[in-house]
Amino acid sequence: LWLSVWLPSWIRPALDPDRIRTAQVQWGAVEETITASGTVVPQFEQIIFSPINTRLVRILQKPGAMLQQGQPIVELDLNAARLDVEKRAEELALKQNRRTQLELDERKRLSDLDTRWKLKNLEFQRFKTRTAQLRELQGFGAVSEEELSQAHLQEQRAEIELQQLEEDRRNLVESTKAQLEALQLEMNILEREVEEARRRLERAHIRADRDGVLTAIAPEVGASISQGQEIARIADLSSFRVDVTVSDIHARRLQTGLWVRSRINEEEYVKGHIARILPTVEGGIIQLEVELEDSAHALLRPNQRVDAYIVTARKDRALRLKRGPFISGREGLHEVFVVRGQTAVKTEVRIGIANFEYYEVKEGLIEGDEVIISDVNDYLHLDEVHIK
């Protein structure tokens, strides 16, 4: 009889208080977040490309080296680049000589034409005077019509020759001007090519443009390097950002400006916002760039993995409950166990927004309620559970 009375109580399920975790419902801020993965990267990374086709002669620095501005990194074969500069400079010098020769030739020919014009003008004036004299004498019958006609013809011939010299002079000026303009255009192009070749040669002295750490270097010594090929990367380790990857199922909820909290360790977070959403989606993954408020945080390291929490909604005052495995899923109705003395009573609650720290409690609980936040799935078929 004693056994029949006490057996049901003895086999009744009970919870060990040392093996469960509880939390109190309290008022506070709740954020809705999307959990994502992030990688700490330097905020500024300089990629150095080869400005010329060349060959790697010597590697002066190794990845991980701390560099100062202006410090050489690698040595390239610059012989072809120097020859290119010299060749273009010689072509430019030839064009300059050609321009000088054209100008000298123009002055000489203009001087010759001017002299010939002056002589021809004197001749024209003499014929013109003689024609006028003969015309007066003809009035007295002293000159025949043929003599007058012959003098007038000489005057006209001299005038035509004078006009021809003037036309030759104009043609010479216009022709030389056109040649000089075309030559100047060629020289302008060559000057730009020479300047660009010199800049390429100068850039081919591969140096650090800023203080930082060398994160990548070109292939082995002797390797051929193509123009535009990456040679080195220099990271500025004084400031960082976080590159975040998140599933594209959240695409509609993402926008620039959303706040992001990145967890460095169990206790430390850095706050930032989405500065850029990359337009391409690869393998169902969206990539984001997060700009940090404290980009120089002492615990940030390059290539450091962090958990990123993208804040999509926030309530500054709401009933909240610490997150745990006692609830699976997000918003909606859930059953939880509320501690009432030595008994945990199953209670239906409505959960609102949630993040990695808290659930928003919309219905079913009040401030101060103590809730079991451990996994209680094995007890959900019961209305209450004894806490021994």
C-alpha positions in Angstrom: 0.0 0.0 0.0 2.8 2.4 0.9 4.5 1.7 -2.4 1.3 2.3 -4.4 0.8 5.7 -2.8 4.3 7.0 -3.2 5.3 5.5 -6.6 3.6 8.1 -8.8 5.4 10.9 -6.9 8.7 9.1 -7.0 8.7 8.6 -10.8 7.3 12.1 -11.5 9.8 14.1 -13.8 11.8 16.8 -12.0 14.3 19.4 -12.9 17.7 19.8 -11.2 18.1 23.5 -10.3 21.9 23.1 -10.8 21.5 21.9 -14.3 19.1 24.6 -15.6 19.6 28.2 -16.4 16.9 30.9 -15.8 16.5 34.5 -16.7 14.1 37.3 -15.6 11.8 39.2 -17.9 12.9 42.8 -17.8 12.4 46.1 -19.6 15.1 47.2 -22.1 16.1 47.8 -25.7 15.7 44.9 -28.2 17.2 44.8 -31.6 16.2 42.5 -34.5 19.4 41.2 -36.1 20.6 39.1 -39.0 23.5 36.9 -38.0 26.3 36.9 -40.5 30.0 36.1 -40.8 32.7 38.8 -41.1 36.4 39.2 -41.7 38.5 42.1 -40.5 40.5 43.7 -43.3 42.5 46.8 -43.6 40.3 49.8 -44.4 42.9 51.0 -47.0 44.9 48.5 -49.0 47.2 49.8 -51.8 47.6 47.4 -54.8 50.7 48.1 -56.8 50.5 47.2 -60.5 53.4 47.0 -63.0 53.3 50.0 -65.3 55.4 48.1 -67.9 56.2 44.7 -69.4 59.3 43.6 -67.7 61.1 40.9 -65.6 61.4 40.7 -61.9 65.1 41.1 -61.0 65.1 41.2 -57.2 62.7 40.9 -54.3 63.7 43.4 -51.6 60.9 42.8 -49.0 58.9 39.8 -47.9 55.2 39.6 -46.9 54.7 40.8 -43.4 57.4 43.4 -43.6 56.6 46.8 -42.1 57.2 49.4 -44.7 57.8 53.2 -44.6 56.7 55.5 -47.3 59.2 55.5 -50.2 60.8 52.2 -49.3 61.7 50.0 -52.3 59.9 46.7 -52.5 61.1 44.9 -55.6 63.5 45.7 -58.5 62.3 45.4 -62.1 64.3 45.2 -65.3 64.1 48.8 -66.6 66.3 48.6 -69.7 63.4 48.4 -72.2 61.5 51.2 -70.4 64.6 53.4 -70.5 65.1 52.7 -74.3 61.4 53.5 -74.9 61.9 56.9 -73.2 65.0 57.6 -75.2 63.4 56.6 -78.5 60.4 58.8 -78.0 62.6 61.7 -76.9 64.7 61.3 -80.0 61.6 61.3 -82.2 60.4 64.5 -80.4 63.8 66.1 -81.0 63.7 65.3 -84.7 60.2 66.9 -84.9 61.6 70.0 -83.1 64.5 70.2 -85.6 62.0 69.8 -88.5 60.0 72.7 -87.1 63.1 74.9 -86.8 64.1 74.0 -90.3 60.6 74.8 -91.7 60.7 78.2 -89.9 64.2 79.0 -91.3 63.2 77.9 -94.8 60.1 80.0 -94.7 62.0 83.1 -93.6 64.6 82.5 -96.4 62.0 82.0 -99.1 59.9 85.0 -97.9 63.0 87.2 -97.9 63.7 86.0 -101.5 60.1 86.6 -102.6 60.1 90.1 -100.9 63.3 91.0 -102.8 61.9 89.8 -106.1 58.7 91.7 -105.5 60.5 94.9 -104.8 62.6 94.6 -108.0 59.5 93.7 -110.0 57.6 96.6 -108.5 60.3 99.0 -109.6 60.1 97.5 -113.1 56.3 97.8 -113.1 56.5 101.5 -112.0 59.1 102.2 -114.8 56.8 100.5 -117.4 53.8 102.4 -116.1 55.6 105.7 -116.3 56.9 105.0 -119.8 53.3 104.1 -121.0 52.0 107.3 -119.6 54.7 109.3 -121.3 54.1 107.6 -124.7 50.4 108.2 -124.4 51.1 112.0 -124.0 53.5 112.0 -127.0 51.0 110.1 -129.1 48.7 113.1 -128.8 51.2 115.1 -130.7 51.7 112.4 -133.3 55.2 111.7 -132.1 54.6 108.0 -131.1 53.0 105.3 -133.2 50.1 103.2 -132.0 52.3 100.1 -132.1 54.9 101.7 -129.8 52.3 102.6 -127.3 50.7 99.2 -127.5 54.1 97.5 -126.9 54.8 99.7 -123.8 51.3 99.0 -122.4 51.9 95.3 -122.9 55.2 95.4 -120.9 53.4 97.3 -118.1 50.6 94.7 -118.0 53.2 91.8 -118.0 55.1 93.4 -115.1 51.8 93.9 -113.1 50.8 90.3 -113.6 54.3 89.1 -112.5 54.0 91.4 -109.5 50.6 89.9 -108.5 52.0 86.4 -109.0 54.8 87.1 -106.5 52.3 88.4 -104.0 50.2 85.2 -104.5 53.4 83.0 -104.1 54.1 84.8 -100.9 50.6 84.2 -99.5 50.7 80.5 -100.6 54.1 80.1 -98.9 52.8 81.6 -95.6 49.6 79.5 -95.6 51.5 76.3 -96.7 54.2 76.7 -94.0 51.5 77.5 -91.4 49.6 74.3 -92.2 52.9 72.3 -92.0 53.8 73.9 -88.7 50.4 73.2 -87.2 50.5 69.5 -88.3 54.0 69.3 -87.0 53.0 70.9 -83.7 50.2 68.4 -83.3 52.6 65.5 -83.8 55.0 67.1 -81.3 52.2 67.5 -78.8 51.3 63.8 -79.1 55.0 62.9 -78.8 55.5 65.2 -75.8 52.6 63.4 -74.0 54.1 60.0 -75.0 57.5 61.0 -73.7 56.0 62.3 -70.4 53.9 59.1 -70.0 56.9 56.9 -70.8 58.9 58.8 -68.1 56.1 58.4 -65.6 56.0 54.7 -66.3 59.7 54.4 -65.8 59.4 56.3 -62.5 56.5 54.1 -61.4 58.5 51.0 -62.3 60.7 51.9 -59.3 58.3 49.9 -57.0 58.1 51.7 -53.7 55.6 52.0 -50.8 53.3 55.0 -51.3 52.5 55.0 -47.6 53.5 53.4 -44.3 52.0 49.9 -43.9 52.6 46.2 -43.9 53.4 44.2 -47.1 50.7 41.6 -47.4 51.5 40.2 -50.8 54.4 40.1 -53.3 55.0 39.2 -56.9 56.1 35.8 -58.2 59.7 34.5 -58.0 62.8 36.3 -59.2 63.1 36.0 -63.0 59.4 35.8 -63.7 58.0 37.8 -66.5 55.7 40.7 -65.5 53.0 42.0 -67.8 51.9 45.6 -67.8 49.0 45.9 -65.3 49.9 42.8 -63.4 49.7 43.0 -59.6 53.1 43.1 -58.0 52.5 43.9 -54.3 49.8 44.8 -51.8 50.4 47.2 -48.9 47.9 47.4 -46.0 47.4 50.3 -43.7 47.1 48.6 -40.3 46.1 51.8 -38.5 42.4 51.4 -39.5 40.2 48.5 -40.4 36.7 47.6 -41.8 34.7 44.4 -41.7 33.8 42.5 -44.9 30.6 40.6 -44.2 29.0 37.7 -46.0 25.3 36.9 -45.6 22.7 34.6 -47.3 20.8 36.2 -50.1 17.5 35.2 -48.4 17.9 38.4 -46.4 18.5 40.6 -49.5 15.3 42.6 -49.2 16.1 43.5 -45.6 19.6 44.8 -46.4 20.4 48.4 -47.2 23.3 50.8 -46.7 23.3 52.6 -43.4 22.1 49.7 -41.3 24.0 49.4 -38.1 26.2 46.3 -37.6 27.7 45.0 -34.4 30.8 42.8 -34.9 31.8 40.6 -32.0 35.6 40.5 -31.6 35.5 38.1 -28.6 33.0 37.0 -25.9 32.9 40.5 -24.4 34.1 43.0 -27.0 32.0 44.4 -29.9 32.7 47.1 -32.5 29.9 49.0 -33.9 29.6 50.1 -37.5 27.3 50.5 -40.5 26.9 49.0 -43.9 28.8 51.3 -46.2 28.6 49.3 -49.4 26.6 46.3 -50.7 28.5 44.6 -53.6 26.1 44.2 -56.6 27.0 40.6 -57.4 25.7 37.5 -55.6 27.9 34.4 -55.8 26.7 31.0 -54.6 23.7 32.6 -52.8 26.0 34.9 -50.8 25.9 38.7 -50.6 29.0 40.6 -49.6 28.9 43.8 -47.6 31.5 46.3 -46.5 31.0 47.6 -42.9 32.7 50.9 -41.9 33.5 50.9 -38.2 33.1 53.7 -35.7 36.3 52.7 -34.0 38.3 51.5 -37.0 41.5 51.6 -34.9 40.3 49.3 -32.0 43.2 47.7 -30.3 41.9 44.2 -30.7 41.4 44.3 -34.4 43.7 42.2 -36.5 43.8 41.6 -40.3 42.0 38.4 -41.4 40.4 38.1 -38.0 37.1 36.2 -38.1 34.1 37.9 -36.3 30.4 37.3 -35.9 28.5 40.1 -37.4 24.9 41.1 -36.3 23.1 43.3 -38.8 20.4 45.4 -37.0 17.2 45.6 -39.1 14.9 46.8 -36.4 15.1 48.3 -32.9 12.7 48.9 -30.0 14.2 51.1 -27.2 11.7 49.9 -24.6 10.2 46.4 -24.6 9.8 43.4 -22.3 12.8 41.2 -23.1 14.1 37.8 -22.1 17.6 36.5 -22.5 18.0 34.2 -25.5 18.5 30.5 -25.1 17.7 27.1 -26.5 14.2 27.0 -24.8 12.8 28.6 -27.9 13.3 27.4 -31.5 12.4 29.8 -34.3 11.7 33.5 -34.1 8.4 35.5 -33.9 5.2 33.9 -32.9 3.7 31.7 -30.1 5.9 29.5 -28.0 5.6 27.5 -24.8 8.0 28.2 -22.0 8.3 27.2 -18.3 7.9 30.0 -15.7 9.3 29.3 -12.3 6.7 29.5 -9.5 8.4 28.5 -6.3 9.4 24.8 -6.6 7.4 24.3 -9.8 8.0 25.3 -13.4 4.6 26.1 -15.0 4.2 25.8 -18.8 3.1 29.1 -20.2 2.2 30.2 -23.7 4.0 33.4 -24.8 4.2 35.5 -27.9 7.7 36.4 -29.1 8.4 39.5 -31.2 11.7 40.6 -32.7 14.9 38.9 -31.6 18.6 39.0 -31.8 21.6 36.9 -30.6 21.1 38.2 -27.0 17.4 38.8 -26.4 13.8 37.9 -27.4 11.1 40.5 -27.3 8.2 39.3 -25.1 4.9 40.6 -26.6 2.4 38.6 -24.5 2.2 36.0 -21.8 4.9 37.2 -19.4 5.3 40.3 -17.1 8.3 42.0 -15.7 10.1 39.9 -13.1 8.9 36.5 -14.3 11.7 34.0 -14.1 11.8 31.7 -17.1 13.9 28.6 -17.7 16.0 29.3 -20.7 17.7 25.9 -20.9 16.5 23.3 -23.4 13.2 22.1 -22.1 11.8 20.3 -25.2 11.7 17.0 -23.3 9.1 18.5 -20.8 6.8 20.3 -23.2 4.2 17.5 -23.0 3.8 18.4 -19.3 1.8 21.3 -17.9 4.2 21.7 -15.0 7.5 20.3 -13.8 8.8 20.0 -10.2 12.1 21.6 -9.4 13.8 19.4 -6.8 
